[in-house]
């Protein structure tokens, strides 16, 4: 079964979930958002999100988040080893509701894997290797295609209420991943700028001490990095702190005429 976004989902969810559960779920989402915005572990926040799916979605036994990078699937978070194994089977056989949800931007419900014709190899392997019986997969797209995967050990485990709550979870998962990606990009940019800054200072130090050109100073940094099998930035840090390049191993040169 393929289905799209549900109209008036928050109202439908409110009819089924009591006020206490709604407040608890809203607070859990707020805590996750604060954790990613702050100094928290992004991977841990995403793992907690899939645990919320198991906690609040009726019928859900395990959950995970799949992301597609470079034409292959990867799991950003799994509630436990069973969810991780179900994901891995899809990646190994190259098919499954979660991969397809992420890839073609549709939502998928596999009511009964025993009679599921769309992903025969995945259905066979999952039935043999795991307790999985039904699947609910929600797509969302950020920087990379992704899906929230809800797994159940019962046939037909996901009713309308479960689908409604899952829709809200998928929306928050998309937001959390977007926040995580923006934080990662900012961190990578900051690291790159710091590295370039250190290398630039080191080049200036070598130019001043050795009376050489910028190109020659960079060549010496690069040669030291390759010879010592260390990152260029680490060599630059040594130069900034000590005023000179680290010692390089002596290379024995054969004497002319030696036998």
N, C-alpha and C positions, 0 to 999 in steps of 0.2 A: 504493500500500500504506500502510495506517495501522497503527501498532503502539504498544503501551504500554511502560511501564518493564519492564526485563528483570530476572528474579530472579537473585540470586547473581552479579550483574555483576562485582564485584571478583575473584571466584574464576575466572570465565571469562576475564577479562582476564589474570590471572596465568598461565593455561595457555598463552596465546599470546605475551605479552610476556616477554622475558627480564628477569632481575633488574636488570641495569644500566639498561635502558630505564625500568623502573618507578621506580627511584630517581631517575633524571634527571627524569622527569615530575613526581614528587612535589616535588623541589627547585624546579623551575620554578614550580609552583603556590605554594609557600611564598614564593618571591621576589616573585611578583605580589601576594600578600596583604600582605606587608610594605610594598611600594611604595605601595599604596593607603592603608594605615594610616598611613604616614609622610608625607613631603613630596613624594612622587612624582606624576607626571602620570597621572591616572586614565584619560584617553583613550589614552595610550601603553600603559598596562598592559592595557587591553582589546584594543588592536591586537596586542600580543604574544601574548595568549591565542589569537586566531584564527590567528596564525602557528604556534602550537603544534599546532593542529588539522591544519594542512597538514603539519607535520613528523611527527606521530605517528599519524595516521589513514591507514591504507593506502588508496590510491585517491583521496584528497582532493587536488585541485589548487588550490582556492581556498576561502576561508571568510569568513564575516562574522557580525555580530550585528544582528538587526532588533529594533526596539522600536516599539510602537504607541502614539502619543500623539495625542489629538484625532481619532481615527478615521483616521489616516494613518500610514504606515510611515516610519521613519527608520533609518538605519544608524549604530549606535554605533561600529562598528569594521569595517574591511575589510582583508583580507590584501594586496590589490593592486587595480589598476584594473579587472581583469576581474570580481572579486567585487563591486566597487562598481557596475559596469555591470549585472550580473545583478540586484542589488538594485533598482537604479533602474528597470529594465524592469517589475518586479513593482509598484513604486509607481505607475508611469505607467499601467499597464493595470488596476490594482486587483485583481489576482489572482496566485496563485502558492503553492507549497508553504510558503514561509517565512511569508508573511502569514497563511495559513490556520493554520499550526502555532501562531503567536503568538496568533491570534484565538480559536480554539476549543479551545486547550489539548490538542492531540493531536500526536503525532509522525508525520511523513510521509516516505515513501521513494518517489521517482520513479525507477523502474528504467531507463526509456528514454523520454526526452522526445519522441522521434519518434512514439511510440504512446501518449502520455499524454493521456487524454480529460478530466481534471479541470480543467485550466487551459489551454485551447486557445490563447488569445491570447498568454499568457506563453510557452508552449512554442514557438509559431511565431516570436515575436520573438527569444527567446533563441537558437534554432537559427540564425536569420538573422544575428544581430549578435554572437554569442559562440561559443566552442568548447564550451559546456556540453552535456552529454549525460545526466547523472543527478544527482539531488539527494537529500540526507538532511537533514531539518529537525527539530530538537528544540525543543519548547516549554518555557518556564519562566516563572513569574509572580512578579514582585516588586512594585514600586509600579505598574509598567505591564506589560502582556503583552509577551513577548519571545520570540525564537527564536535558536538557534545554527544557522547555515546552512552546510552542507558541500556543496561543488560539485565535480564530477568531469568530466573530458573524455573519459571512457570510459563506454559503456553497462554497466550492472550493476556499477559500480565498488565498491560497498559490500557486503562480506560480513558474516557474523556477528561476526567479530573487529573489523571497523571499527565496527559498531554498538555493540559493547560498550565500546570505547575512547571512542567519541563520547558515550556515556551519562555516563561519568565527566567528560568535558570539559564537557558541558552543566551538570552539577551544580556544577562549579567556576565556570563562567560565571555561573550564577545567584547564587552567593555573592559573586563579585567585583562584580557589578552592584549587589547589595544594599549592599555596603560602600561602593561609589562613591556611591550615592544617599544613604546616611546621612552621608557626608562632605560632599556637596554641600549637603544640608539644614542641617547644622551650620554650614557656611560662610555660607550665605544668612542664617541666623538671626543669626549673629555680626555680619554686615555690617549687617543691619537694626537690631540693637541699637546698634551704633556710630553709625549715622546718626541714630537717635532721640536718642541721648545728645548728639551735637553740636548738633542742632536745639534741644534743651532748654536747653543752655548758652547758645546764641546768643540765645534768647528772654530768658533771664535778663539777659544783658548789655544788650540793648536796653531792657528794662524799667527797669534801674538807671540807664542813661545818659540815657534820654529821658523818664523818669518817665511811662511809658505802661503800659496793661494788658497782660496776657498775650495776649489776643485781638488787640490792636492790634500787638503785636510780631510775632506770627505773620503777620498780614496784610502787614506790611512785608517780612518775609522772602519770602513768597509773591510779592509784587509785584515784588521785585527778581529773583527767579528767572524769572518770566515775561518781564519786560522784557529781561533780559540773555540769555535762552535758555540758562540754566545750571541744573544740578540744585540742588534745595533744599538738599541736604546740603553742596554746595560753597559755596553762599552762606553757610551757617551756619559753615563752617570759617573763611571770611574774617572773619566777625564776631567769632568767638572769638579769632582771631589779631590783629586790628587794633582791635577795640573798636567798630567802626562798620560800616555797610553799605557795599558798594562803590559808587562813583559811578555814577549812572544818567544816561543821555543826556537832555539837555534837550529838552523838547517845545515846539515853537513854537506859541503860541496867537495866533490872528488878533486884531488890535485891532478894537474895536467901531467900526463906521463905515468900516473900510478897504475900498477898492474892489478 
